[in-house]
């Protein structure tokens, strides 16, 4: 999804399909017919678990969309939107006495320009903005903004390999929150069944065989996934990943504080895929090593927060292009 690179680059790298989505932004080829509009959604439900002297359950729904609104001989212009709703349900309390229960919303719009320069070279930029906060807050939602410039330098014959470069400014980023200006530098190549994207702040390695594949992500949001063909377009899949959820509570003491949940998620399920046009996934698993806290610093939120007991969860993911 072309517009997903800039503000969500690290979150994207935590997903099993990271290699496919990441390369869409840097792809030096024109967008093919049938890929001009792209929709993605994810639904997650976590069972109530003991936490902070009570119980706490979580459910989360998110939607992303992008559309190619114009193209020239070398240029493409995209618009994108995102929306996510997170609900904390229960009577658990943080050590400060704060009750995290409530509904939280994050919405945003973005615009992306991308130019293909030939020989595998690409340049582009994205500008995004949005709103985030607690739905019941009388003082409304807080504004957000980010900007990214990105490029690809083609290497090798016809630029088949590439040096990927990006610089993202986002003072409200969820991952590495203390780094408002975040660079991306990576070498990208395909060697037979191997897809390689090696760099900082993360790397992606994918191996695709005829009937199975596996992907590893190394970085702030590590992940490991694998899938195997069962029959036709149906595949069995498994994944493990480090997950982070961050929201803004209305009555926080300091404006910079964020309610932050982090945990390991291990899951297995089924995937129904028809190339890039349609993919549907249903998973079930367990979340462990769970912490929830509120602070300006991510480490403080985890260290000073409350422990959530392990809990089963269910998830649905889908994406379609047309």
LUMPATI-482225 format. One record per residue: y negated, z, x negated of N, C-alpha, C, O, CB in turn. Coordinates in steps of 0.2 Angstrom, whole numbers, plus 5000, padded with zeros to 4 digits. Glycine has a CB too. Example, Ala and Ser with C-alpha at 12.3 -4.5 7.8 and 13.67 -1.06 7.14 Angstrom:
502850394934502250394938501650394934501750424929502250454943 501150354936500550364932500050394936499450404933500350294930 
// end
This chain:
500650004996500050005000499450004996499350054992500050065005 499049954996498549944991498049994990497850014985498249874992 497850024996497350074996497550144995497150184994496950075002 498150154993498450214992498350244985498450304984499150224995 498250194981498250214974497750274972497950324969498050154969 497050264974496550304970496650384972496850414968495950284972 496450404978496450474979497150504980497150564979496050484986 497650464981498350494982498750474977499350484978498550474989 498550464971498950434966499450484963500050464962498550414960 499350544963499850594961500250614966500850624965499450664958 500050624973500450634978500950574979501550584980500050644985 500750514978501150464979501750464974502250444975500750394978 501550484968502050484962502650534964503050534960501750494956 502550574969503050624970503650594975504150634976502750684973 503550534977503950514982504450464979504350444974503550474987 505050464982505650424980505450344979505650314975506250434984 504950324984504750254984504150244980503850194981504650234991 504050284975503450284971503350224968502750194967503350344967 503850194964503750134960503550074964503150034962504450124957 503850064970503650014975502850014977502549964976504050004981 502650074979502050084982501450084976500950054977501950144985 501650114970501150114965500950044963500450034961501450154959 501450004962501349934959501049894964500749834961502049904957 500949904970500549864975499849864973499549804973500649894982 499549914970498849914969498749874962498249844962498649984968 499249874958499149844951499449774951499349744946499449884946 499749754956500049684956499649634955499149624959500449684963 499749594950499249534949499349474953499049424952499349514941 499849474958500049424962499649434969499449484971500749414963 499449374972499149384979499649414984500249404983498949314981 499349454988499749484994500049424998499749385000499249524998 500749434998501149375002500949385010500849435012501849385001 501149335013501049335021501549385023502149395021501249265024 501349415029501749465032501749535029502049585031502449445031 501249545024501149605021500349625021500149675018501349605013 499949595026499249605026499149675030498549705029498949555030 499549695034499449765037500049805036500649785036499449755045 499949865034500449915032500349985035499750015035500449925024 500850005038500850075041501350115039501950095037500950065049 501250185038501750235035501650295039501050315040501650245028 502150335040502150395044502650445041503150425039502150395051 502550505041502950555039502950615044502350645045502850575032 503450645047503550705051503950755047504550735045503750685058 503750815047504150865043504150935048503550955050503950885036 504650965048504751025052505151075048505651065046505051015059 504851135047505151185043505251245048504851275051504651215037 505851275047506051325052505751395050505551405044506851345052 505551435055505251495053505651535048506251545049505151535060 505251575044505551615039505251675038504551675039505651575032 505551725035505251795034504651785029504851745023505751845032 504051815030503551805025502951855027502851855033503251735025 502751885022502151925023502151975029501751985032501551885024 502752015029502852065035502952035041502952065046502252105035 503051965042503151935048503551875047504051865043502551925052 503451825051503751755051503251705050502651705053504251745057 503451645047503051585047503451525047503851515043502551595040 503251485052503551415052502951365051502351375051503851405059 503151305049502651255047502951185050503551165049502651245039 502451145053502651075054502051035052501451055052502751065062 502150975050501650935047501750855049502350835049501650935040 501250825051501250755053500750715049500150735049501250745061 500950655047500450615043500550545044501050525046500450635035 499950505044499950435045499450405040498950425039499750425052 499750345037499250305033499350235035499850215038499550315026 498750195035498750125037498250095032497750125030498550125044 498350025031497949985027497949915030498449895032498149985019 497449875029497349815032496949765027496449785025497149815039 497249715025496849665021496349625026496549585030497349615018 495749645025495149615029494849555026494549515030494649665030 495049535020494749475017495049455011495249505007493949475017 495049395009495349375003494949305001494749265005496049365003 494849304994494649244991495149214986495749234986493949254988 494849164982495349134977495649184972496249184970494949084973 495249234971495449294966495349364969495649404966495049284960 495049364974494849434977495249454983495449414987494049444978 495349514984495549544990495149604992494949644988496349564990 495049614999494649675001495149715006495349675011493949655004 495249775005495649815010495249875013494749895010496249845006 495449895019495249955022495849995023496349975025494749935028 495750065023496250105024496050165028495450185028496650125017 496550205031496450265034497050315033497550285032496250255042 496850375034497450425033497250485038496650495040497550455026 497750515041497650575045498250615044498850595044497550555052 498150685043498750725043498550795046497950815046498850745035 499050815050498950885054499450925051500050915051499050865061 499250985049499751045047499651105052499051125053499651065040 500251125054500151185058500551245055501151235054500451175066 500251305054500651365052500751405059500251425062500251405047 501351425060501551465066501851525065502351525061501951415071 501651585067501951645066501451705065500851685065502351645060 501651765063501251815062501251845055501051905054501451875067 501451805050501351825043500651835041500251805044501751775038 500551875036499951895033499951895026500451915023499651955036 499351865023499351865015499151935013498951985017498751815013 499251955006499052025004498352045006498252105006499152024997 497851995007497252015009497152035016496652055018496751965007 497652025020497652035027497551975031497551975037497152085029 497351915028497251855031497851825035498351825032496951805026 497751805041498351775044498251695043497751665046498251795052 498751665040498651585039498751545045498651485045499151565034 499051575051499251535057498651495059498051525059499451585062 498751435061498251395064498451325063498951305060497551405060 497951275065498051205065497551175060496951195061498051165072 497751135055497251105050497351035050497851005051497451135043 496751005049496750925050496350895043495950925040496350905056 496650845041496350805036496350735038496850705039496750815029 495750695038495650625040495250595035494850625032495450625047 495350525034494950495029494950415030495450395033495150515022 494450385027494350315027494250295020493950325016493850285032 494450235018494350205012494250125012494450095016494950225007 493950105007493850035006494050014998493850054994493150005007 494449964997494649944991494449864990494649824994495349954990 494249854984494149784981494549774975494649824971493349774979 494949724975495349704969495249634967495249584972496149714971 495249614961495149554958495749534953495849574949494449534955 496049474954496549454950496149404945495849354947497149414953 496249424938495949384933496349334929496149294925495649434928 496949334931497449284928497749324922497549364919497049224926 498349294920498749314914498949394915499049424910498349314908 499049414922499249484923498649534923498849594924499749504918 498049514922497449554922497249574929497149524933496949534918 497049634931496749654937496249704936496249744932497349684942 495749704940495249754941495049764948495149724952494549734937 494849834949494749844956494349914957494249954952495349844960 494149934963493849994964493950014971494049974975493049994962 493950084972494050114979493550164980493350204976494750134980 493250164986492850214988493050244994493250214999492050194989 493150314995493450345000493050415002492750444999494150364999 493150425009492850485011493250515017493650475020492150475014 493050575019493450605025493250675027492650695025494150605023 493650705031493450775034494050815033494650785034493150765041 494050875032494550925031494450995034493851015032494850925024 494851025037494751095039495151115045495651085046494051105041 495051175047495351205053495151185059494551185061495351285052 495551165064495351125070495051175075494551155078495951105073 495151245074494851285079494151315076493851355080495251345080 493951285070493351315067492751295071492651235073493251295060 492251345073491651325076491151285072490751255074491351385079 491251295065490751265061490951195058490651165054490651305055 491451165062491651095060492051085054492251135051491051055060 492251025052492651015046492150995040491650975041493050945048 492451005034492150995028492150925026492750895026492351045023 491650895023491650825021492050825014492050865010490950795020 492350765013492650745007492450675004492250635008493450745008 492550664998492350604995492650594988492850644984491650594994 492850524986493150514980493050444978492950394983493950524980 493050424972492950354970493450344964493550384960492250344968 493750284964494150264958494050194956493850144960494950264961 494050184949494050114946494750104943494950154940493450104941 495050044944495750034941495749964938495349924940496250054946 496249954934496349894931497049884928497349934926495849884925 497249824926497849814923497749754918497449704919498449784928 497949774912497949724906498649694905499049734903497649754900 498649624906499349594906499549594898499149584894499349524909 500149604897500449604891501149564891501449554896500649674888 501249534885501849494885501749424888501149404890502449524888 502249384888502249314891501949314899502249354903502949284891 501449284900501149274907500949344910500949354916501649244911 500849394905500649464908501249494912501049534916500049454912 501849484910502349514914502349594913502449624918503049494912 502249614907502149684906501449704907501049654908502349714899 501249764908500549784909500349854906500749904906500349784916 499749854904499449924903499049944909498549904911498949924896 499149994912498850014919498350074917498450114913499350044924 497750064920497150104918496850124925496750084929496650074913 496650184926496250204932495950274930496150314926496750224938 495350274933494950334932494650364939494350324943494250324928 494950414941494750444948494350504948494450554945495450454952 493850504952493350564953493550584960493450554965492650544952 493750654960493950684967493850754966494350794963494650664969 493350784968493250864967493650904971493650964970492550874968 493950874976494450914981495150894980495550894985494150904988 495350864974496050844974496550904975496350964973496150814967 497150894977497650944979498050954972498151014971498150924984 498250904968498550914962498050914956497650874956499150854961 498150954952497750964946497050974949496550944947497750904941 496951034953496251034956495651054952495151044953496351094961 495851074946495351094941495051034937494651044932495551144936 495350974938495150914935494850864939495150824942495750884931 494150874940493850824945493850754943493850704947493150844946 493850734937493950664934494650664931494750694926493350654929 495050624934495750614932495850544929495850494933496250634937 496050534923496250464921497050454922497450504922496050464913 497150394922497850364922497950314917497550264917498050344929 498350324912498550274907499350264907499650314906498250294900 499550204908500250194908500450124906500050084907500550214915 501050124903501350054901501850044907502250084908501650054894 501849984909502249964915502649904913502449854910501849944921 503349904914503749844912504349844917504549894919503949854905 504749784917505349784920505849754915505749694912505349734927 506449784914506949764909507549764913507949814913506949814903 507749704915508449704919508349744925507949734929508949724915 508849794926508849834932508349894931508249934936509549864933 507949904926507549954925506849934926506549884924507549974917 506449984930505749984931505450044927505750094929505549984939 505050024923504750084919503950084920503650034920504950064912 503750144921503050154921502950224917503050274920502750164928 502750214911502750274906502050294904501650244901503150264900 501750354906501150364904500950434906501350484907500650324907 500250444907500050514909499550494915499150444915499650554903 499450544920499850614920500550614922500750664923499350654924 500850554924501550554926501850484924501550444922501550564934 502550494924502950434923503450424928503650464931503250434916 503650354929504150344934504650294931504450244928503750304940 505250314932505850274929506350254935506550304938506150304923 506450194936506850174942507450134939507350084935506550144948 508050144941508650104940508950074946509050114951509150134935 508950004947509249974953509849934951509849884948508649934956 510449954954511049924953511149884960510649884964511649964952 511649844960511749804966511849844973511549824978512349764965 512149904972512349944978512050014978512050054983513049954979 511650034972511350094972510750094968510650044964511850144970 510350144968509750154964509550224963509750264967509150114967 509150244958508950304957508250304954508050254950509450344952 507850354956507150354953506950424951507150474954506650334959 506650434945506450494942505650494941505450444939506850514936 505350544943504650554942504550614938504750674940504250554949 504150604932504050664928503250674928502850624926504250654921 503050734929502350744930502150814934502650854935501950694933 501550824936501350884940501750884946501850944949500650874942 502050834949502450834955503150804954503250744956502050804962 503550834950504150804948504650794954504650824959504550844943 505050734954505450714959506050674956506050644951505150674964 506650684960507250644958507550624964507650664969507750684953 507750554965508050534971508550484969508550454964507450494976 509050474974509550424973509750394980509750434985510150444969 509950334980510250304986510850264985510850234979509750274991 511350254990511850204989511950174995511950205001512550244987 512150104995512250065001512950095005513450095002512349994999 512850105011513450125015513750065019514350045018513250175021 513250025022513449965025512849925027512449945031513949975032 512849855025512249815027511549855025511549865019512249805034 511149855029510449885028510449965028509949995027509949865033 511049995029511050065029511250095023511750075020511550095035 510850145021511050185014511050255015510650285019510450165009 511450295011511450365011510950385005510950345000512150395010 510550435006510050455001510050525000510250565004509350425003 509750544994509650614992509050624988508950574984510350654989 508750674988508150684984507950764983508150804987507550654987 507650774978507350844976506650834973506550784969507850874971 506150874976505550864974505150924974505250974978505150804978 504550934970504150984971503550964975503250914975503851004964 503451004980502950994986502451044986502451104985503350994993 501851014988501251054988500851034995500750974996500751044982 500651084998500251075004499551115003499651175001500651095011 499051085004498351125004497951115010497851055012498051104997 497651165013497251165018496651205017496651255013497551175025 496151205022495551245021495451285027495351265033494851195021 495551355026495451405032494751415033494351415029495851465030 494651415040493951425042493551485040492951475037493851415050 493851545040493551605038493651625031493751685030493751655043 493751575026493851595019493251635016492751615018494051535015 493451675012492851715009492451675004491851675005493151775004 492751635000492351584996492451514998493051495000492551594988 491951474998492051405000492551364996492851324999491351375000 492551384990493051344985493751364986494251334984492851364978 493951424990494651444991494951394995494751365000494651514994 495651384994496051344998496751374999496951414995496251274994 496951375005497651395007498151345005498151285007497751405015 498551375000499051324996499751344997499851404995498751324989 500151304999500851314999501251274994501151214994501151305006 501751294990502051254985502851274986502951334987501851264978 503251234985503951244985504451184983504151124982504151254993 505051194981505551144980505851124986506051164991506051174975 505951064987506351034993506950994991506850944987505850994997 507451004993508050964992508350944999508450985003508651014988 508450874999508650845005509150795004509250764999508050825009 509550775010509950715010509850685017509750715022510650735009 510050625017509950585024510150515024510550495019509250595026 509850475028510050405029509450365029508850385032510450395036 509450305026508950255026509150195029509650165027508650245019 508750165034508850095036508250055034507650065036508850095044 508450005030507849965027508049885028508549865027507849985020 507449855029507449785029506949755025506449725027507349755037 507049755018506549735013505949775014505949835016506449665014 505349745012504749775013504449775020503949815021504249745008 504749745025504549745031504649805035504149825039504849685035 505149845034505349895038505749945034506249925032505649875045 505650005035506050065032505950125036505450145037505850075024 506550155038506550215042507050265038507650245036506850195049 506850325038507250375034507250435039506750465041506950395027 507850465039507950535042508350575037508850565034508350525049 508050635036508250685031508350755034507950775038507850685025 508750795031508850865032508950905025509250875021509350885037 508650965025508750995018508551065019508451095024508350955013 508351095013508151165012507551165007507551135002508751215010 507051215009506551225005506551295001506751345005505851225009 506551294995506651354991506051364986505551324986507251354987 506051424983505451444978504851434981504351404979505551404972 504751464987504151454992503651504991503851564991504351444999 503051484990502451534989501851504993501751444994502251544982 501451554996500851535000500351584998500451644999501051535008 499751554996499251604994498551564995498551504997499251624987 498051604994497351574995496951594989496751654988497051605002 496651544986496251554980495951484978496151434980496651584974 495451484974495151424971495651394966495651334966494451444968 495951434962496451414957497151404960497351454963496451454951 497451354958498151344961498651394958499051424962498451274959 498551414952499051464949498951534952499451564953498951464941 498351544954498151614957498451614964498651664966497351624957 498351554967498651554974499351564974499651604979498451484978 499751544970500451554970500651624967501051654970500751494965 500251644962500451714959500251764964500651814964500151714952 499651764967499451814971499651814978499451854982498651824971 499951754980500151744987500751784989501051824986500251674989 501051764995501651794998502251744997502151684996501551815005 502851774997503451734996503751725003503751765007503951774992 503851655004504251635010504951625008505151595003503851575012 505351655013506051645012506251575012505951535015506451685017 506851555009507051485010507151465017507351515021507751485006 507051405019507051385026507351315026507151275022506451395029 507751295031507951225032507351185035506951215038508551225037 507451125034506851075036507151015038507750995036506351075031 506850975042507050905044506450865044505850885044507250905052 506550805042506050755041506150685043506750665043505850755033 505650645045505750575047505150545043504550565043505650565054 505350485040504850445036504950375039505550345039504850445029 504450335040504450265042503850225039503350255038504450265049 503950165037503450115035503650045038504150025038503350125028 503050015039503149945042502649905039502049925038503149945050 502749835038502249795035502249725039502849705041502349775028 501749695041501749635045501049595044500949545046501849655052 
// end
